[in-house]
Amino acid sequence: QVQLVESGGGLVQPGGSLRLSCAASGSIATINAMGWYRQAPGQQRELIATIPRGASTNYVNSVKGRFAISRDNAKNTVYLQMNSLKPGDTAVYYCNAETGRGPSWYRYWGQGTQVTVSS
């Protein structure tokens, strides 16, 4: 079992920055990759950034150059630094952890944190 707790959301003006945190606990050693998703009202949840174990980070085109995902292994925490925020970035942001392989693959989710970009 893996538990994920997000924090750091809030209200920010266009052009501003926020840093989201995702603290993982439980069976940390089983995690193969972590990522951030977001879901705006009336839209599907979309993957925006991933940081696989031992591999390079990946981003959806809409956030490339503005968002950065990173990991602090000592704190079992993944971060999402969001810069140059736009109203279109408004959404609930979810942290995700993937464990296992093949039939044992499983995905865990955090509770989500609201990010609102508005003047």
N, C-alpha and C positions, 0 to 999 in steps of 0.2 A: 504494500500500500504506500502511496505517495500522497502527501497533503501539500497543497499550494495555497499561499495567501498573498494576494496582491495588495499594493498600496501605492499612493502617490498621485491618484487622479484628482481632478478638480476643475475649476473654471479658469481659463486663461484667455487673454486677448489674442487676436490674430497676430502672427509674427512672434509670439512668445514661445516659451519652452516649458516642458515638464519632464520629470524623470519618474518612470514607473518602476516599482520593485516587485519581485516575485520570490518569496522565501519558500524553499522546499524543505520538507521534513519527511521522515519515514525511511523507506527503502531507496535512499539516494543512489546507491551503487547500481541500481537496476535501470536508471534513466539513461536512455540513448540519445535523446535530443530534447531540447526545450524550445518553446516558441511563444510568440504573441499573436493573438487573433483580435479582431474587433468586429463589432456588430452594431450597425446604425439602425435606428427605428425603421421597420418595414423592409429591412434588407437581410440577406444571408450573412452568416458569420464568415469572415474572410481571413486568410492567413496573411500576415504582414511581415513577419521576420522569424527566422529560425537560427538556432545555434546548436548544431549537432556535436556530439562528443567526438573530438579529434578531427573535425572537419571545419570548413570555412562557413561563415555566416551567409544567409540568403535573405533577400528582401523583395517584396512586391514592388513593381515599378513606381507606383504612386508615392512611395515613401523613400526611395533611394536618394541618398544625398542629404536627407533631412533627419531620418531616424537612425539610431545605432543600437544594436543589441549587444550586450556583453554579459560576462559571467564572473562572479567571484566565488571560486570553489571553496575557499576557506569559510565563507558565510553561507554556502549553499543557496545563493541568491542570483537571479538573473535580472538584468536591468533593461529598460527600454528608454533611451534618451531621445526625446522628441523635440526637435528644433523647427523653427519657421512654421509653426502650426497654422493650419487653415481651418475655416469653418467646416469644411468637408471631412476633417479628421474627427469631428464630434462622433462619439460612439462609446459603447461599453467595451473596455479592453479586457481580454481574458488571457491569462497565462496557461500554458499547456505543457505537459511532460509526457513523453512516449517511452514506454518500457517494453521489454521482451522482443521476440522475433516470431514471425510466422503465426502459428495458432496461439501463441502466448502473447502476441502484441496487444498492448492496451494503452489507452490515452486517458490521462487525468486532466482535470480542469480546476482552475481556481474559481472564486466566486464572482470575479469581475470587478472592475473599478471604472467609474464614469469619468470620461474626459469631455469637457464642453469647451469649444473654442468660439468665443463670441465677444463682440465689443459692447 
